[in-house]
Amino acid sequence: MYKKKTMPRNKRFQGKLRLPIKPSADSALKKIFGEIGVPEKVKFKPDPFQLNAVHAIQISDCLVTVPTGAGKTWIAEKAIEHTLKEGGRSWYASPLKALTNSKYSEFAKIFGPKKLGILTGDRKENPDAPVITGTTEILRNQLYDAMHRGETLNTDLVILDEAHFLGDQERGVVWEEIMIYLPPRIPLLMLSATIGNAEQIAAWLESIRLKKCTVIEETKRPVPLFPLFFHPSGKLLPLTRHGSRTEKRSNAKNRLHPKVISFLDEKKPPRLAIPGRLPPFSDIMKVMKKYNLLPAIFFLKSRADCDNALKLCASGMPQDRKRAIKHRIGELVHENAHIALHPQLQHLKSMGVGAHHSGQLPAWKLLLETLMTEGMLDAVFATSTVAAGVNFPARTIVMLNSDRFNGREFASLSPSEFHQMTGRAGRRGMDNIGFAMVIPGKFMDLPLTARLINSDPSEVLSQIRINFSMVLNLLLSHTPDQIEGLLQQSFATHLIRETRKKTTAKNTIKFRHKALEDDFKRHLKFLEENGYVTEKGALTEVGFWASKLRVDHPLLIAEGLRIGIFPEDDPALLAAIIASFVNEKDTDENIDKNKFPQNLVETYEMVTNALQPFAKKHIAGGFDVRQLFLKPAAAVYDWACEKTWEDALAVAATDEGSMAMLILRTADNLRHIRALADVFPIAARNASKAIELIVRDPVVTEYDDQG
């Protein structure tokens, strides 16, 4: 008797067989693919919008909103150059330490290293230089200090890169504070991806800074974009009817190419993989290679997907390319033993592919960015977070999902998120055309993607909120009444005023000025009740030094210092305890305290018990209190006690990137304690020693400082 033949499980999906992938392309793409190539080398000529922006910043504030990769940095360079010629100083602020490091290296080549300084928390070099690159938080803190001293910020130009971060839910408040506090005499140049309400932001700035804010808008991409659809058979199709010129007014599904609609209309369309499995990236890349669509950035849903994608790639590189990549990697990591032993290094050397996500060490991500920028890789598998602020474009970006995790849930891509991702497609000066290729699957909404291609950019809304650090620092230089006046200058208040003027409001503004005022008073009352502020609204001695703790939870750490519960003679133990303050996730499930050092457990329990009454006051006042966890403290303690990186990782039970971030944030908190040497000299010395113990290879390396 013959057994009934069954298809392998990975060949079945809802009764429809997975088709064999054979590279082919629709005839409509012949002309488009004919445009692929490297543009002719010509002498650089700035675009009109770049020249207009350089002129505008010399006579007014300026908000530049242009597509990703359009050439914002050139504007910054010329603005800095002009300021230097006038004998002035410039401050260039960006949201990411990696981006700040990159700009520092870039500007050092242009202006010379002696004229450059960098301030990121991790790095403080040449702080009196005429050109400073730094993070936005450092700039905001310098504004706090200048207001306290009754001085103006010692600079003659401020550049805010990635200014659309004004609308970032977590960090937008920092951008807004800078815009409110910056003295009007200092020109403000804001460089942004395309945003939908640039004129509205400019009008707000004009109302609070009492000077013109010129908006420079450019909607044309430097490299044209063409959207593709990857059929599960391996055939490439146009995604939309008219490429990137699809009519905005048409129905979302009708914008799709007829052959893509036919695919959608099938009752059981073929799939590249069964649900929960990744598609065969090796076969997909063979198709892309045939039509000269590499290098590519594949945007995937999770870190694990990025890592697992590497296993689905095949080696097909010529030996000369392998030798070149191996040689370049050797040059970049010759002093980084940890990266030289990275488990994914072989994929780079033999296949020209790598995984880039927040679970990786900073040095590893920098290695990938360098190799990709130099054109040595065929593909990088990344989460969508790489689209913001990191500059390594490709000829093609590949999308497998039309949603992304926003920190709380998976939500559909916004126009801004989509345009940031597609902004990586097409390398200026290296490509005549870029491509955004869509792969069908469970989490890909094709009509939504078609709609996003020509969608208007998202509007940026105010994200200002009150926190204890803000209140303490503003009380250094303002009375409570004056602070309420500052809150009236917020972008949120401006939006509310605009909304009231209109008979119909399209958007409901989340923030209300009255709510801001009430929240400020609530914070102020708590500070008064606990001895940080007097009844008249002035800082007490405790409030004064607590204002220097510019961290996420300053009062908990201030209270710990105030009642003397932190270790004073053991830097490793101090680092461990502070790590418990910066950890954000519940990590203490099913832990056995008996496996941790007894002195650590005893100190941790003493600290948590001593802070319990103060934590209860927070909760009673309606404030969130971060729970302190033992596991991250134990991991940092092992690392500070010079145990191996692998041992510390095993205790943390997390990935390398998260462990590195825990250590770097712990070090940042320790730096703020170190700054209190006048008040707590022993704690400051202990904090300084703790930083030395934990900030070392592979968390930071010499290679990190190169880019």
C-alpha positions, -999 to 999 in steps of 0.1 A, spaced: 0 0 0 13 34 -9 14 62 16 -5 94 7 20 121 -2 19 152 20 36 185 15 62 196 40 46 219 66 66 249 55 51 245 20 15 248 31 -4 278 41 -42 278 42 -43 252 16 -22 272 -9 13 259 -18 43 282 -15 54 289 -50 89 283 -62 107 316 -64 119 324 -99 133 359 -106 112 378 -131 98 413 -135 68 428 -150 74 444 -184 62 478 -170 94 479 -149 118 477 -179 120 514 -182 122 520 -145 150 495 -140 168 511 -169 173 542 -147 193 522 -121 228 534 -120 253 558 -105 248 594 -114 275 612 -133 300 628 -110 295 666 -112 308 694 -90 285 699 -60 259 726 -66 236 735 -36 199 733 -42 179 765 -40 163 755 -7 198 751 8 209 786 -4 177 801 9 181 785 43 217 797 46 206 833 38 175 831 61 195 821 92 216 852 89 186 875 93 160 854 112 153 821 128 148 793 103 129 761 102 140 737 74 116 709 66 128 686 38 128 649 29 153 626 47 186 627 28 180 660 11 211 677 24 202 694 57 238 690 71 252 712 43 230 740 56 244 735 91 279 735 78 275 768 60 257 784 90 285 773 113 311 785 88 295 820 86 293 822 124 330 813 128 340 840 102 321 865 124 341 853 154 310 836 169 303 803 185 279 776 174 260 748 193 248 718 172 223 696 191 210 662 180 188 636 197 212 607 196 247 602 210 256 581 180 245 609 156 263 635 178 295 614 176 291 611 138 286 649 133 316 655 156 339 635 133 323 650 102 327 686 114 362 680 127 373 672 91 357 704 79 366 730 106 395 712 123 396 693 156 408 723 176 376 742 168 353 713 178 341 701 212 316 674 221 292 671 251 271 639 253 273 629 289 295 600 279 320 624 263 332 658 273 360 671 251 371 706 244 340 722 260 352 758 253 356 752 215 338 776 192 318 748 177 300 723 201 282 692 191 261 676 218 228 661 227 196 682 232 195 673 269 229 688 275 219 720 257 187 722 277 208 718 309 232 745 299 202 768 294 190 760 329 225 769 343 227 801 322 193 813 335 204 805 371 236 826 367 216 854 351 237 850 319 229 844 283 240 811 268 276 814 255 269 808 218 258 828 188 239 801 169 219 771 179 212 743 155 185 717 164 188 687 142 159 663 138 136 691 150 105 670 144 114 654 177 94 683 191 65 659 187 82 628 203 61 616 231 90 608 254 116 634 246 97 662 228 95 682 260 133 688 258 130 703 224 101 725 235 120 737 266 150 747 245 128 767 221 111 785 250 142 792 271 167 802 242 174 839 243 160 856 212 193 872 204 206 837 195 195 826 160 177 792 160 182 769 130 159 739 130 166 710 106 137 686 102 122 658 82 90 669 64 63 680 89 28 689 81 25 721 103 58 739 98 40 773 94 22 767 127 54 760 146 70 790 130 41 812 141 44 799 177 81 807 177 75 842 163 50 848 191 74 839 219 107 850 205 93 882 188 114 877 157 108 863 122 110 826 117 115 817 81 101 784 69 121 766 41 102 737 27 112 712 0 91 682 -9 111 668 -38 133 639 -28 170 641 -38 167 606 -53 133 596 -69 115 568 -52 97 539 -70 75 515 -50 77 477 -59 56 447 -50 74 413 -45 50 386 -56 55 353 -38 64 337 -71 95 360 -73 80 383 -99 85 421 -93 55 443 -100 49 480 -96 31 485 -63 9 514 -75 -7 524 -108 16 553 -115 47 545 -94 52 573 -69 28 596 -87 -4 580 -76 -33 603 -72 -39 612 -35 -76 615 -39 -82 580 -52 -94 551 -31 -65 534 -13 -70 500 -29 -76 516 -63 -41 532 -61 -26 497 -62 -15 483 -95 -41 460 -111 -19 429 -107 -15 436 -70 -52 440 -67 -56 406 -84 -33 391 -58 -53 406 -30 -86 394 -45 -75 358 -46 -93 337 -20 -62 319 -9 -32 339 -23 2 323 -22 25 332 7 62 334 10 61 318 45 36 303 69 24 325 97 50 331 123 79 322 100 102 346 81 103 345 43 133 330 24 155 360 24 182 342 3 157 337 -25 144 373 -22 179 387 -24 187 366 -55 158 383 -72 170 417 -60 205 410 -71 194 400 -106 177 434 -111 204 453 -94 183 464 -64 210 458 -37 222 470 -12 190 469 8 177 476 43 151 451 54 128 465 81 116 438 104 92 436 133 115 426 162 152 421 172 148 384 171 135 386 135 166 406 125 189 380 141 170 350 127 169 366 92 207 361 89 202 323 91 180 325 60 207 341 39 232 322 17 268 329 9 272 339 -27 298 366 -26 329 365 -48 362 358 -30 376 392 -38 346 409 -20 350 386 9 386 395 12 378 432 10 352 430 37 374 409 59 402 434 56 380 464 63 365 447 94 400 440 106 409 477 103 378 487 122 378 462 151 415 455 156 414 470 191 380 456 200 384 419 210 347 416 219 334 426 185 361 405 169 344 375 185 308 386 178 287 355 168 273 374 138 306 384 124 308 355 101 276 366 83 293 399 76 324 383 62 309 355 42 275 369 31 277 407 34 247 409 57 241 420 93 215 427 120 212 462 134 189 469 163 189 482 199 198 448 213 232 451 198 262 469 213 269 505 201 302 494 186 286 466 166 259 490 152 286 515 143 306 488 125 275 479 104 267 516 97 303 522 85 304 491 62 269 499 48 279 535 42 310 524 24 290 501 1 305 469 14 273 451 25 244 437 5 218 439 32 211 450 68 182 436 87 169 463 111 140 473 132 121 505 121 139 525 149 170 526 126 151 549 102 153 578 126 186 596 130 210 571 116 225 577 82 232 547 61 209 547 31 206 519 6 193 515 -30 162 497 -17 144 495 15 122 464 20 91 464 42 75 433 56 51 451 80 29 482 78 29 486 115 55 491 143 58 487 180 55 522 196 66 511 231 31 500 242 14 483 212 17 476 175 2 505 156 -1 514 119 28 534 105 22 571 105 31 591 74 62 605 92 74 570 102 68 557 67 86 586 50 116 582 74 119 546 64 115 552 27 139 582 31 167 556 34 160 544 -2 183 559 -28 218 572 -20 224 608 -30 254 608 -54 253 570 -57 219 562 -71 197 576 -99 167 561 -83 157 544 -51 131 517 -44 107 508 -16 98 471 -20 68 457 -2 66 420 7 31 406 14 23 388 46 2 387 77 12 422 90 13 440 56 -17 462 48 -11 469 11 -38 496 6 -25 514 36 11 513 22 -2 527 -11 -19 555 7 12 563 28 34 567 -3 19 601 -12 5 610 22 10 644 36 35 646 64 22 642 99 16 673 121 38 678 151 20 684 184 32 697 217 45 670 242 53 693 270 47 679 305 57 689 340 83 669 360 102 675 392 135 682 375 119 709 353 103 726 383 134 725 404 156 739 376 132 767 367 129 777 404 167 783 403 160 815 382 122 821 383 94 827 408 64 804 406 44 832 389 71 836 363 71 799 356 34 800 350 42 828 325 67 805 308 41 778 305 19 803 287 46 804 260 43 766 254 35 753 220 5 735 236 -10 769 247 -4 783 212 -23 754 196 -52 759 220 -54 796 211 -54 787 174 -81 761 180 -103 785 198 -101 809 169 -115 783 145 -151 774 143 -143 738 138 -111 721 150 -98 691 131 -77 678 159 -84 677 196 -54 691 214 -44 667 242 -28 694 263 -46 723 279 -28 752 295 -50 750 326 -39 713 330 -2 724 327 -8 751 353 -25 727 377 2 701 372 29 726 380 11 737 412 7 700 422 45 694 418 53 727 436 30 717 465 48 683 469 82 700 469 70 724 496 56 697 517 89 677 516 114 705 522 127 712 487 109 746 483 99 772 508 63 785 513 72 815 492 83 793 463 121 796 466 144 766 467 157 755 500 193 743 503 181 708 497 161 719 467 191 738 453 214 707 452 186 684 442 181 706 410 215 693 398 202 658 396 189 660 361 177 624 358 144 607 354 137 603 391 157 631 409 137 631 441 142 594 449 179 597 445 180 631 463 161 615 492 186 587 493 214 611 495 195 632 520 190 604 545 224 588 539 214 554 527 237 550 497 270 530 501 299 553 508 329 530 507 321 506 479 319 520 444 307 487 429 278 486 454 269 522 447 268 515 409 245 485 415 220 504 437 218 533 412 212 508 384 180 497 402 168 534 398 173 535 360 159 501 351 125 504 334 112 468 331 100 443 357 129 420 358 126 403 392 102 375 383 112 342 398 145 354 412 164 336 440 180 362 462 202 335 477 221 334 444 231 371 447 259 385 470 246 389 505 260 424 509 242 435 477 208 420 488 211 435 523 220 470 509 192 468 483 166 458 509 178 486 532 176 512 505 141 501 493 128 499 529 142 534 538 127 550 507 93 533 512 77 562 532 88 587 506 75 565 478 42 563 495 41 601 497 46 602 459 18 578 453 -5 597 477 3 629 457 -7 611 424 29 607 411 43 576 396 72 559 414 95 536 396 99 503 414 135 493 422 145 458 410 173 436 422 183 417 390 197 448 371 215 458 403 231 423 405 241 424 369 258 458 372 274 447 405 290 417 388 302 440 360 316 465 384 334 437 403 352 429 370 334 397 363 332 388 326 307 405 303 291 371 297 287 365 334 270 399 339 248 393 309 237 359 323 226 376 355 207 404 336 190 378 314 189 403 286 206 412 253 239 431 249 223 463 238 199 465 267 228 457 291 250 484 276 221 509 279 215 500 315 252 506 323 254 539 303 222 552 320 236 542 354 268 560 346 248 591 336 230 591 370 264 586 387 278 617 369 250 638 384 259 625 419 295 632 411 286 668 404 274 673 440 310 672 454 305 704 473 276 689 493 284 652 493 321 648 488 323 611 498 293 601 476 308 622 447 342 604 450 325 570 452 304 578 421 335 588 402 351 555 410 319 536 401 318 552 367 354 540 360 344 505 370 315 502 347 322 523 316 347 501 298 350 477 269 327 464 254 302 490 267 323 518 252 354 513 231 379 534 212 361 525 181 329 541 195 347 574 198 358 573 161 323 578 147 
